[in-house]
Amino acid sequence: MNQPNSIECGAMLNAYPDSLGGTLGDIVALLARPELKGAFTSFYILPSLFNTDLDRGFSVIDYSLNKLLAAPEDLEELQRQGIRLKLDFILNHASVLSPQFQDLIRRGEESLYKDFFINWNKFWEGHGTMTPEGYIQPDPEEIKKMFFRKPGLPILMVRFPDGRDVPYWNTFYQEVRYPALDPQDLMQALDIQYATADRICGFVNPALAGGARPGEIDFGALEAFKAPVVALLESRRRYLGQMDLNIKSPLVWEFYEDTLRRLHDYGARIVRLDAFAYAPKEPGAHNFMNVPGTWDLLDKVRALADKYELTLLPEIHASYGEKVYAQVAGKGYMTYDFFLPGLIIDALENADGGYLRRWAQEQKQEGIRTVTMLGCHDGIPLLDLKGLVPDDRIQALIDTVVARGGFVKDLHGAKNIYYQVNATYYSALGEDDRKFLLARALHLFMPGKPQVWYLDLFAGKNDHEAVARAGAGGHKEINRTNLTKEQIQQALGKPVVQKQLELLKWRNQFGAFGFDAQMEFGCPEPHRVQITWRNRGCTATLEADLKTAGFRITAQDETGNSCFTMEQ
């Protein structure tokens, strides 16, 4: 079994392929520059690297490279630079534009892939009542425990070639579109005169543009043409979205192995499992982290990953109090440290390192191996701290970050279920260079493999203009600004950027750190922290004052000689 201790704990860059300069090739060139060379041993490239359509990469059509953003030579050059990759594998779903789903639309019941996705009615057969709309409404006792990501049942009605609408499971995004009609389309399809066809287009197309479904459109005096026009429109139905995969299908498991093999060939050593907890489904179960289904799924995926020497990183959000992180770690997997971003903000805003110390010590005592971060492509997960930090203190942190220009993301209005704050980490700390550099120092002295969001590295600020351009649901764009080469060059002149790079290069090559190294974390006073790492005869110490954001880092090599210092 490929255990996480086979993964070195050097720093990992995190970016989209177009985040820094415009293409992956630009990032590869940037990493080779003297300013960044040696700062990162790994690179987590987000999935717009692949052939995708929605959600900036998290709706995968297939795992071939996005030819506009990346080339095989880029990946080869990263390997030559000694940079290992972390890549995404989305277990739960695939795009409606995937070849498998498109084959289903074209062939219907004749498709090889009709059971590659989850036929809602087959899944719920015997557990509900058929509705006039053609889908089963599950019995109340079967569905009351289920967790859904959006209001209503997670169904997409799929039009088969024989004209039937068949419901398929759709946990995440969906959109149904009807291409506008042209009078000539109607003339040919319905054998009608041009004037009649033109009049129909005159009221049908605006109705479709306004969001009406074809069957809802009032044809008035032309009611006789409604049925054939609706049939034509439905036959031309187009979809966007992500369709859930049926993990009981052997073809899905062939797809899983093919994908893991391809990721390995790209140079991946860590594979982040996105949305894995939604994949195992059973009537009456929670529909998220089902037991034992979730663990059975992960065990089977790990058996495939081991064949390609891949370490799995299951990605899951849950509050500290639910202890899901401990369950994942207890099964031998690496985990994401979604607690650290909020804990460091809490320590700096309240001049109190107590909760940060408690979490660091727990990781070492329990052998929990994490990938850590400050910012990322999603929000700052402050509610994950529930059960570790008092609720009123968490709410105060949320209020502080929002007051500094952040946005709150909630799950269809249910704040008590789950939400994040969307902001750059630099802006969340009040765009204070001293606080931010101390945050990075604390990050690098915490247990785990540090992951660095590209915008954090360059002290990026909240991008409200990007949010406005994105429109409804575009809150995440606040922390996803693509930097031009000119902006990167300018940022490299900032002391807070230069100091981060100095710290990263030092930590990557210094022997005191490691998953199995010894750590001591003391708080002589609430506002003072002292963290010491010892390994292979080397020692590194961070002493910080959380009130003033002052700190001092010292290091001694195997001979006891001082070899590194930094302070502010």
N, C-alpha and C positions, 0 to 999 in steps of 0.2 A: 504494500500500500504506500502511495506517495504521500507521506506525512508533511505537514507544513514546515517542519524544521529543515526541510531540504531547500526552503526559500530563504535567500539571504535577506537581511533587513535594511539594505541600502534604500535611499530615497527614490521615490517614483513620481515622475511627472504625470499629470492628468490633463488631457486636452482633447478637443475635437481635432480632426485632421486639418481643418481650415482655421483653427484658432489663432495661429501665430504665423502670419505672412500670407496665408491663403491656401496652401496645400501642405500635405504631409512632407513633401520634399523640402519645403521651406523650413519646417520644424527640424528635419534631419540636419539640414545645413546649420541651423541655429545651435543645435546641441553640439556640433563640432567646433563652434567658435570658442576662443580662449575664455571668454566670460562665463560660458556654461559648461565647458568640457569638464567632466568629472563630477558635476553636480547631481547627476542622476544615474542610477544603475538600472532602472526600469522605466517603462513608459506605458501608462494606461491610455490607450487610444479609444475614444468613445465610438459607438457603432455606426455613426455616419461614415465610417471607414468602409462600410459594406454597401451593397445595393439595397437602399432603403427608400421609404417614401415619407412617413410621418414621424412626429415626435423626435425630431432631430436624431434619427437613427434607431430608435427603439421599436420601430416597425420594420422588420427585416423581410425583404422580398427574397433574397438569397445571400449567401455569405461570400459571393465574389466581391472583388474590390470595386469601390466607387471610382470609376475611371477619371472623373473630373477632379478628384481630390488625392488619389494615391496610385502608386505604381509598384509592381513587384520589386523594382530596384530600390525603392525607398525602404522596404522592409529588410532587404538584403544589407543595405548600408547600416541600418540600426544594429543588425547582428554583428557586422564588422566592427562597430563601435563598442560592442560588448553590452548593449542595452537589451534587456529581456522585455518581453511584452506581457501586458495584461489585456485581455480582450473579453468582450461580452458574448455570452450565449443566452439567448432569450428562450427559456424552456417552455413557457406557458403558451406562447402564441406566435403566429406568423402573419405577415401582411396578407390582405385580401388579394394583393397583386402577386403573391407567391405563385410559382408554377403549379403547385398542388391545388390551391384554391381555384385558380383560373381553369384548371382541368375539370374540377367539380362543377363549375358554372357551365362549361361547354357541354359536358357529357352527362351530368346528373347521375342517375342511378347506374349508368354504365361506367362511371369514372372509377379508376383504380383507387382514387383518394376520397371516396365518399365517406369512409370511416376514419380518415386521417384527421378530420375535425370532428367535433362533438355534435351529433344530431340531437337536438334538445328533446325531441319527442321520444327517441329511442332511450335516451338517458332516463327520462322520467316515466317511462311506460310502467303502469301499475302503481304509480305514486301520485296521481293527479287526475284532472278532468280536462278533456279536450274542449277548447274554446271555439266559437264561430270563426275566429281569425286563423285557426289552424295550428295553434300551439297548445301544449298541455300546461294548464295552470296547476303547479304543484300543490298537494294538500298542505294546509296550514301547519300541521305538526312537522312536516318534512322540511319546510322552508324557514321556520321561525328562527333557527339558529344561524342561518346563512348570512355571510358578510359579502355585500356587493359594493363595487367601486363606484357605482353610479345609480341614480334612482331607477326604479322599475326592474323588470326581469332582464338579464343580460342576453338578449336574443337579437340576432340579425336574420330577417326573413330572406332566404336566398331563392331567387327564381330559377327553377330547373327548366331544361329545354322543353319539357312537356307542358309548361305553363303553370305547374304547381309551385307554391311558395313553401319552402321547407325551412323550419327554424334551426339555426345553428348557434352554439354557445359563443358569446362575444363579451368577455369581461371588460375590456377596455374600450377604446374609441371606435365609433362607427359613424359613417355618413353615407347616405344614399343620394345619388344624383341622377337626374334625368336630363340628357342632352336636349338642347332646344330643337324644336321641329323646324324644318324648312318646308315651304309649300310643295316643293317638288317631291319631298319624301312622301307626303300624304297622297299626292296625285298618283305616284307609282304604287304605293302600298294599298290604297283603298279604291283606286280607279275612279277618282272624282275630279271635278273641274277645278281649274286653278283658283277661281274666285272663292269657291267654298273652302278650299284648302288654305288659302291666304287668310280668310276670316277666322278659321279655327286656330291657326297659328297666332293670330292677333290677340286671342284671350288665353290660350293655353300657355304660351311661353311666359307672359308676365306672371301668371299664377304659379308656374313652376319656379320662377325666379324668387317669388315671395315665400316659397317653402311649402306650397300645397302639394299633396300627393295626387297623382293622376285621377284616382277614383273620387277625389273630393271636389274636382272642378265642375262648375255649373256650365253645361253646354247650352242651356236655354232652348232656343228654337232649333238648334242643331243637335238635340238630344239623340237623334237616331244614329249619329256618328260617334257617340261617346264610347261605346263598347269597343269598336275596332281601333279607335285612337288610343284608348287606355291600354289595350292589348299591345299595340305597337310600342308605346312608351315603356311599358313594363319589360318588353323583350329587349329594350335598349338600356335597361337599368345599369348604372355604374355604382361601384362601391369604393369606399375608403374605410380603412380600419384594420383591426388586428383580431384574428380568429383563434380561439383556443384549440390547442392540439389534444388529440385523444391519446393519452399515454398507454391505453390498452391496445393500441394498434401496433403490430410488428413493423409497419412502414415508418411509424414515428421513431421507433428505436433505431431503424436503419438510418434515418435522417439525423438522429442525435449523434450516432457514431461518425457518420460522414462529416458532420460539422466539427466535431472535436478533432478529427484527423486534420481537417483543413486549418483550424486555428493553430494547431501544433506546427504545421508546415509554414504558417506565416511567422512563426517565432514566438508564439505564446508559451509562457510557463505558468501563468496564473490565468484561470478562466473564471470570470465573475458570472454567477448564475442569477440572471435577472428574472424576477416574477416567478421563481420556482415554487413558492409556497401556494400559488393558486392552481397549480397543475393537477394535483391529486383531488378528485371530486367524487363524492358519494352522496346519494340522497339522504337528507337529514343531518349531514355533517356541516361543519362550520364554513367550508369552502375556502379556508385559509389556514395553513399549517395543520391540516388534518393528520391525526395520528391513528394508525401507524403509517398511513399512506405517504406522508411527506418523507419520512425516514427511509421507507422502502424505495421511493423514487431516487433519493440522493445516493443510496447505496448502489443502485443499478447504474446511475450516471458515473459514480466514482469508479466502478469497475471498468467502465469504458475509458475514463480519463487516465487511469493508471496505465493502460496500454500505450498511451502517448506521453507519459511522464508529465502530466498536467496536474497542478494543484488547484482544487476547487475553492472558490470563495462565494458561498451562498449569501446573497444580499437580501436583508429583511429588516424592516422597521418594526420595532415594538418597544414599549416602555421598559425601563430598567426593572420595574417591579414585576413584570411578567416573566423575567428570567429566560427569555427565548435565546438570548446570546449565550447563556450558560449551557442550554440544551445543545445548541449548534456546536459549541466548543467541546462539549462532552462527547460528541460523536466523532471527534477528531478532525473537524474542519477549522480553517481559519474563519475569523469573523470580521465584520466591519465594526469599527469603534465609532458608532453614531453618538456616543455620549460625550466624547472629548470636545467637539466644537463648542457645545454649550457650557461644559465644565470650565473651559479656559475663559470664556466670556464672564461666567459667574465669578471666577477667582479674581479677575481683573476689576470687574465692576464693584465687587463687594470687599475687595482687599482681604480675601479669605481663601486659603488654599486647602481647607479641610476636606471638601468633597472630592477635589482633584486627587489628593493624597489617598483617600479611601479607595478610589477606583483604581489607581495605579497599583496599590498594594494587593488588591483583589486579583488583578490580572496575573501578577507574579505568583501569588500563593496558589491560584487555581490552574496555573499553566495555560491561561487563555492567550492565544496568539492572534493579534489583530492587525488589520490595515487601518492606519489612523489618518486623520485629515483635519484641516480647518474648514475650508470651503470645498464645494464640489458643484457638479452640474445641476443638482437639485438645491433645495433650500437648506437652511441651518436647522437641524432637527431638535428644537428645544424641548418639545413635549416628550421626547424619548427619555428625558431625565426624571419623569414621574417615578416615584418610588426610591429615588436616590437623593433628590433635592426637593425641599418643601414646595407645594403647589404655588403658594403666594410668591415665593422667590422666583420660580419659573415664569410666572406671569409678569413679574417686574422686569425680567430679562427680555421677554417678548415686547413689552411696552417700550423698553429702551431702544431695541433694535428698530422697531417701527418708527419711533420718534426720530431716528437718524436716517429715515428714508426707506426703510424696508417695507415689504408687503407680506401680509399673512395669507398663506394657502390653507384652505380648509377642505374637508371632504364633503361635498354637496351639503354645506351648511352645518355640518356636525362637528363643531370644534372639540367636543369632548371625546371624539373618536381619534382624531389624528390631524395635526397640521404642522406645517413648517413655516419659518420666516424666510422670505426671499430677500437676500441682500448680499453684497460682497462682504467678505469677512473684514476687509479694511474699513469699509463704511460702518459695519456693525460695531467696530471699536472706535467710532467717532473720527475716523481718518487721522488717528494719532500714531505717528511713526514709532514712538517709544513703546506704546502698548502693543503695536503690531509686531515689532521685532521681538519683544519679550514673548508674545504669543507663539511666534515661530520657535524660539528657543525652548519654551515649555513643550511644544509639540515634538521637537526632535529629542527631548530628554524623557518622553513618555515611552512605556513599553510598546513594541510593535514596529511595523514597517511603515514609515511615514509617506503619505501620498500628498502631493502638492498641486493644488489647482493652479493652472497657468495664470489666471487673473490675480490670484493672491501673490504669486511670485513677483508680479509687476505692480503690486499695490493698486489694483484696479478699484475704481469707485463705482457706486450705484449708477447704472445706465438707465435713467428714466425715459430717455428718448427712445431707446430700444423697446421698452415696455409699451410706450404709446404706439409705436409703429406696429407692434405685434397684435394690438387690439385685445379683445376679450380672451382671457386665458393666457395672456402673454407675460405673466408676472415673472416667470423664470428667466426671461431675457435680461433681467436686471443684472445678472451675474454671468452672462455668456457673451460678452462683447468680443468680437474678433479684432485682434490687434494687427495693424499694418506694420510693415517693416520699419517705417519711420517712427511709429509709436513705440515699438520695441526698443529701437536705438535710443530714443529719448528716455525711456524708463530705465535703461541700463545705466544711466548717469545718476540715478537717485541713490543716495546712501542706503535707504531701507532695502532696496533691491540688491545692492552690492553686498550688504551685510548678510542677507539671507543666502546668497550664493556662496559666500565665504563659509558660513555655517554648514551648508549642505555638503560642500566639497570636503570639509574637515570630517564631518560625521561619517561620510561614506568610506573614508580610508582609515579611520581610527579604530583600533582594536577593542576599545572598552565596551562597545555596544554589541548587542546580539540578543536573539530570542532566549538564549540560555545564559546570558551574562547576569551578574548579581546587581541588584538595584537597592539603594537605600533612599527613602523619601521621608524627610523630616520637616516639621513645621515648628520651629522654636517659638514662634508667635504666629497668630492666625495670618498675618500679612507677610510673613517671611517663609520662604520655602528653600529647602536645600536638597538637591537630588544628586546622588553619586552613583556612577556606573563603574563596575570593575569586571575585567575580563582579560585573560591572556597577559596578565601582568600590567595592563594599562588601566588608568583611572581618569575619569572625567567627572567634573562637578559643576553644577549650576546653582548659584546662590542668587535669589531674587527677592526684591521688595515689591510686593504687589500694590502698595500704596503709590509709590513713585515711579513704577515701571523700570527702576534701576536693576541691573543684574551684572553678574560677573561669571564668566566661564573660564575654568582652568583645566589643564590636562597634563598628565605625566605619562611618559612612555615606559617601556619595560625596564629601563635602567633607573627610573625615578626622576628623570630630568623633565623639566617643564618644556612642553612642546607646542602648546597652544593657549592663547588667552584672548578673550573678548569681553568688553564691558561697555555699559552705558549708564 
